[in-house]
Amino acid sequence: MKKLKIGVIGLGGIANFHIGGILASDDAELWSLCDNNEETLSRRARELGLPAARLYTDHEEMLRDPELDAVMIGTPNFSHVEVASAAIRHRKPFALEKPVSIDTREAERLRDLLAADPLPHMVCFSYRYKSAVRYAKRLIEEGKLGTIRHVYAQYLQGWADDEELPLVWRFRKSLSGSGALGDLGSHIFDLERFLVGDIRRVVADADTIIRRRKTTDGEGFGEVDVDDYCHVLARMEGGVSSSMTISRFAYGRGNYQRIEIYGSKGALVYGLEDEETLHVRLGDPGDETFRRVDVPADCRADQMQSFFNLLNGKGDGLDATLADGCVNQATIDAVIESFEKGRWIDVKKEEEGGHG
């Protein structure tokens, strides 16, 4: 089978992950790059040995290449829908970074466009591919935890607690849609849904800690108009109660995740920072304390390789789709409405949803 020719649109930080996954796969090759910053584009092309003929500043031009098999879309949030819509028009399968858009209406527009003209695709909820998460999902589906009662989740980073950081797009609502909520919270919402079920109602508190930052041109200051942290209480399907703590201002934290799930017959704790771990305490005889478990080899997965498997007709059915992305965006929007209005908000129902 010939290698898939993959293009990367957007050369920000996440592109390192995309490009690394392409280069590591026996099923794909890095074919082309696209970014509106010509200096960045040229530098990365030199590093990667790509010819000038396969470098683009216009994604539409890139997508017209008949040899291109699929694209990774890692542009800022506000442009996700535009670029993914173009990929659909040009019949190029795509993997799209999260969140899908800056609001539910835009996400649904993209979902409906794809529904009218289906195409292999993936929304990049990366933590679905952690082996500990997949084993946790298996244990839950096997009934090892019984009836789920509580979910407690944290996603904490500390990088934004630096007053010298400029007003990049992640700090501007018009470009990102939200702050820590969409950046980190979207992953937590997807993980809870992947493992347990839909989030039905939310009540939230959020705030901005550093309210003004230097503009990227260094000529002045601009307003940060997104959340720096967000704390969410939620009711999930089946009456499950959840609390979520999300922050980019957790001093000393790099990429800290922790999810605790408690049921009527057992409990588990998934953790991630330096390494991924899974601890369980089940109702089995002799299981008297939380213990770290080894994750079976068949739970191991890689996001980028999973995308290539999907393109080759070998997907495992656990990848997030645009329907999943719309549910996620509706949850984000409900949380924003809740902390703006100070009350419980129902999450908009997604008629075409269903969790993987």
KEFIKE-982779 format. One line per 5 residues: number of its first residue (from 0); for each residue x, y, z of C-alpha. Coordinates in pm, 1 decimal. Each point is the difference from the previous one (the first is absolute). Layout:
% residues N
NUM) X,Y,Z  ...
//
This chain:
% residues 356
0) 0.0,0.0,0.0  139.7,338.6,-98.5  64.5,257.5,266.1  -267.2,261.4,63.7  108.9,348.9,-102.0
5) -89.3,227.8,290.4  -5.2,378.8,7.7  23.0,210.5,315.8  -197.0,325.9,15.0  114.9,230.3,280.3
10) 355.5,-10.4,135.8  -58.4,109.0,358.2  103.2,-210.8,298.0  -244.0,-285.1,-66.3  157.6,-53.9,-343.6
15) 300.8,-157.2,172.4  -229.6,-277.2,122.3  -161.9,-43.0,-342.4  328.3,-4.1,-189.8  164.0,-232.8,251.5
20) -285.7,-246.9,-36.6  21.8,5.9,-378.4  375.1,-55.1,0.0  -31.6,-287.0,249.5  -255.9,-192.8,-205.8
25) 75.0,-260.2,-263.6  -335.6,79.9,-160.5  46.3,372.0,-69.5  241.3,261.2,-128.1  15.4,372.8,56.9
30) -97.0,139.4,-339.8  -68.3,371.9,37.9  -19.0,290.2,245.2  -223.8,305.5,20.6  26.9,308.0,220.9
35) -71.3,369.9,-54.1  335.3,92.1,154.5  250.7,-34.7,-283.5  301.5,13.0,229.5  -130.0,-285.1,214.9
40) -99.5,-195.3,-308.9  346.9,31.4,-156.8  180.4,-87.0,321.1  -203.2,-315.1,63.8  35.2,-107.4,-363.4
45) 378.3,27.4,25.7  1.1,-201.0,321.8  -217.1,-270.3,-154.3  150.1,-1.7,-348.6  -319.5,82.7,-188.5
50) 18.1,160.1,-346.6  -132.7,351.1,-63.2  -259.8,-141.3,-240.6  -184.2,-158.8,293.0  -7.7,305.0,227.3
55) -311.5,215.2,19.3  -123.5,316.5,165.6  -355.7,-67.1,-127.5  -173.8,-316.1,120.0  -235.4,-0.2,-299.0
60) 296.8,-26.8,-234.0  147.3,-282.2,205.7  -328.4,-191.8,-2.5  -15.3,13.3,-380.7  307.0,-226.7,-22.0
65) -127.2,-327.9,-156.3  280.9,-199.7,163.7  -90.0,111.1,353.5  -187.2,-273.5,189.4  -99.9,173.4,325.8
70) 79.0,294.3,228.5  61.7,80.7,363.6  -166.7,330.0,100.2  173.1,173.6,290.6  -87.6,365.4,-57.7
75) -142.9,231.4,271.1  -356.2,-81.8,104.8  -173.0,278.0,-193.3  115.8,-141.7,-335.2  -82.0,-367.4,62.5
80) -336.4,9.7,-173.3  130.3,189.7,-303.6  291.1,-236.3,-58.5  -194.4,-320.5,70.3  -282.1,116.8,-229.9
85) 255.4,47.1,-276.4  134.5,-350.6,60.8  -352.8,-137.5,-36.9  -52.4,190.0,-327.0  328.0,-132.6,-136.7
90) -75.8,-354.1,126.9  305.1,-19.6,222.6  -37.7,-203.2,319.9  111.9,197.6,302.9  94.7,-9.0,366.3
95) -117.8,318.6,172.2  133.0,144.7,323.6  -237.5,72.6,287.1  -219.4,177.1,81.6  -175.1,-30.4,-336.3
100) -91.0,369.8,-14.5  -62.2,304.6,215.2  -371.1,-72.8,52.8  -260.1,-273.5,-47.3  -168.5,163.0,-298.8
105) 322.0,-7.5,-201.9  76.3,-356.8,110.2  -343.6,-115.3,-110.7  41.1,171.6,-336.2  316.5,-199.6,-59.4
110) -162.1,-322.6,124.2  -294.2,46.2,-234.9  227.6,74.2,-295.0  184.4,-324.4,63.1  -322.6,-196.0,52.2
115) -111.6,107.7,-348.0  329.3,-117.1,-150.2  162.2,-257.0,235.5  376.6,-29.4,20.5  241.0,-180.5,235.1
120) 96.1,236.8,279.2  107.2,29.7,361.4  -25.6,263.9,271.9  326.4,-1.3,197.0  -107.5,-77.1,354.8
125) 345.8,-137.4,72.3  -63.2,-160.2,336.5  -235.1,-260.6,-145.3  322.8,-164.1,-114.9  158.3,-38.8,343.6
130) 19.0,-370.1,76.9  -102.7,56.1,363.9  -313.3,182.5,-117.2  -91.5,-279.2,-238.0  46.7,-261.4,270.0
135) -213.2,208.5,236.2  -270.9,6.6,-265.6  18.9,-377.5,-33.0  -31.7,-53.8,375.5  -301.7,230.7,17.2
140) -169.6,-169.5,-296.0  63.6,-340.5,155.3  -190.3,116.3,307.3  300.6,-19.1,234.2  -99.5,330.1,165.3
145) -371.8,-72.5,13.5  -228.3,302.2,-20.6  205.5,316.8,-38.9  -78.7,261.4,266.0  274.4,265.4,-1.6
150) 265.3,133.1,-237.0  267.8,243.4,119.0  234.5,145.3,-259.1  290.6,243.4,-13.3  196.6,140.6,-290.3
155) 268.1,240.4,117.7  281.8,182.9,-177.0  213.4,289.5,121.3  141.0,161.8,-314.8  -234.5,301.1,-10.3
160) 106.5,125.2,344.9  263.4,224.1,-159.5  -76.4,369.6,-40.4  259.4,29.6,-276.2  -188.0,-231.7,-234.5
165) -143.4,207.7,-287.9  -361.9,20.7,-110.2  11.0,-303.8,-227.9  -316.8,-139.1,-157.9  -72.0,-230.7,294.8
170) -70.4,309.0,214.4  -247.1,157.0,-245.7  -362.3,-112.7,-12.5  -52.2,96.6,-364.7  277.6,-241.6,-99.1
175) -37.4,-276.8,259.2  -363.6,8.6,117.8  107.1,-58.4,360.3  314.5,-39.0,207.2  93.1,-287.9,229.0
180) -353.6,-127.7,-52.9  42.1,-78.1,-370.2  371.5,-67.0,18.0  -6.4,-250.2,287.5  -362.9,-39.8,100.7
185) -98.2,-135.7,-341.0  229.6,-296.8,65.4  -153.1,-64.1,342.6  -353.8,19.3,-139.5  91.3,-248.2,-271.8
190) 172.7,-237.0,243.1  -299.5,-2.9,236.1  -231.3,-63.8,-292.7  231.2,-267.8,-146.6  13.2,-182.3,333.6
195) -336.2,63.5,166.8  -256.3,183.5,-214.7  -147.0,334.6,-99.1  13.5,310.7,216.2  -359.3,123.2,37.4
200) 12.1,311.1,224.1  276.6,226.7,123.7  63.4,282.5,243.6  337.3,170.7,-15.9  229.9,266.3,139.7
205) 282.5,154.1,-203.7  218.0,308.7,-1.4  296.5,171.7,-163.4  307.5,43.6,220.0  230.0,201.8,-227.7
210) -233.1,240.9,-175.7  244.9,190.4,-221.7  296.9,-123.8,-199.2  248.2,153.5,-240.9  -111.1,-16.0,-361.3
215) 199.6,-230.9,-224.8  149.8,295.4,-187.9  128.2,146.1,328.0  -170.9,333.4,-68.8  -237.0,0.9,295.5
220) -236.5,-206.0,212.8  -324.9,-178.9,-74.8  -281.5,-153.9,202.4  -10.8,-370.5,81.0  -368.6,-82.5,-45.7
225) -1.5,-375.8,62.4  1.3,-211.9,315.4  329.6,-86.9,167.7  -171.4,-266.8,209.1  -341.5,-164.1,19.2
230) -159.0,-222.8,265.5  -306.0,-200.3,-102.2  -263.1,-202.9,183.0  -200.0,-226.1,-227.5  -276.7,-256.6,-11.1
235) 60.2,-274.1,-251.5  -232.0,-252.7,-155.7  -133.9,-251.3,250.9  27.1,258.1,277.9  378.8,-27.3,33.6
240) 145.3,301.2,184.2  325.5,153.9,-121.1  235.8,278.3,97.3  274.1,132.9,-228.2  293.6,228.6,79.8
245) 167.9,164.6,-299.4  281.2,254.9,12.3  298.9,136.1,-192.0  119.2,169.6,322.7  89.9,-305.6,210.4
250) 354.2,89.8,105.8  253.5,-271.4,-77.5  -232.6,-216.8,-204.4  97.1,-104.3,-350.5  -279.8,-218.8,-134.5
255) -175.7,-138.5,306.6  -315.3,-207.0,-39.3  -183.0,-206.2,258.5  -338.6,-167.5,-29.4  -157.0,-194.6,286.2
260) -308.6,-210.4,-69.9  -199.1,-158.0,282.6  -267.1,-264.6,-47.2  -210.5,-230.6,212.7  245.2,-291.9,-35.6
265) 336.6,160.7,-63.6  203.3,309.7,-80.7  288.9,108.3,-218.6  244.9,288.7,-18.7  164.6,101.2,-328.6
270) 298.7,232.2,19.4  227.6,174.7,-246.9  291.1,235.8,27.2  344.0,-158.6,-16.1  -159.9,-333.9,-87.4
275) -347.1,-146.0,-33.4  -125.5,-220.2,282.0  -313.2,-189.0,95.2  -83.2,-103.7,356.9  -307.3,-208.3,82.5
280) -181.2,-138.3,298.8  -260.3,-254.6,-100.4  -245.5,-215.6,189.1  200.5,-316.5,-63.9  101.1,-215.4,297.9
285) 324.0,127.0,150.3  -14.8,333.2,-181.2  29.7,210.4,314.4  188.9,307.2,-118.8  61.8,203.4,-312.3
290) 268.6,-167.2,-208.6  176.9,98.0,-316.6  -89.6,-231.7,-287.4  193.5,-92.0,-310.4  -181.8,99.7,-315.4
295) -48.3,-279.0,-256.5  196.3,39.2,-321.3  -315.8,0.2,-210.7  -107.5,327.9,164.4  297.4,184.5,-144.3
300) -74.8,247.1,-276.3  155.6,298.3,-174.6  -212.7,289.2,-121.3  182.4,64.2,-324.9  28.1,-367.0,-88.1
305) -369.6,-36.4,81.9  -74.4,269.9,-258.8  202.2,-186.7,-261.9  -175.3,-324.4,95.4  -332.5,176.7,-48.4
310) 103.8,115.2,-346.6  104.4,-355.6,-86.2  -333.8,-142.6,112.9  137.3,-146.6,324.6  -145.2,238.6,259.3
315) -99.7,-138.6,340.2  -314.8,211.7,39.8  136.2,197.8,295.9  103.2,314.1,-188.7  -192.1,321.9,66.7
320) -217.8,124.1,-285.8  -145.6,340.5,-81.5  -320.6,-112.5,172.0  208.1,-51.8,315.3  164.2,337.5,-59.0
325) -341.1,167.8,-14.0  -104.5,-154.1,332.1  326.6,121.2,148.8  -51.8,352.2,-133.9  -354.9,8.5,134.7
330) 139.7,-88.1,343.5  256.9,280.0,-23.1  -271.0,248.3,-98.2  -223.7,-112.0,288.2  287.2,50.0,245.9
335) 66.2,350.1,-136.6  -368.5,86.4,31.3  -1.0,-134.9,355.3  292.7,205.1,130.5  -129.4,309.3,-179.2
340) -353.1,-37.1,143.1  90.9,-161.9,331.1  -242.4,-292.6,-19.7  -51.5,-357.8,-115.3  -21.9,-42.3,-378.5
345) -120.4,-302.8,-199.0  241.3,-120.0,-267.7  -158.2,18.5,-343.8  -97.9,-347.2,-112.5  186.4,-140.7,-298.3
350) -239.2,-201.8,-214.6  280.0,-160.5,-198.0  228.6,-67.1,294.6  84.5,-315.2,186.8  332.6,-64.8,168.3
355) 264.3,-236.8,-129.3
//
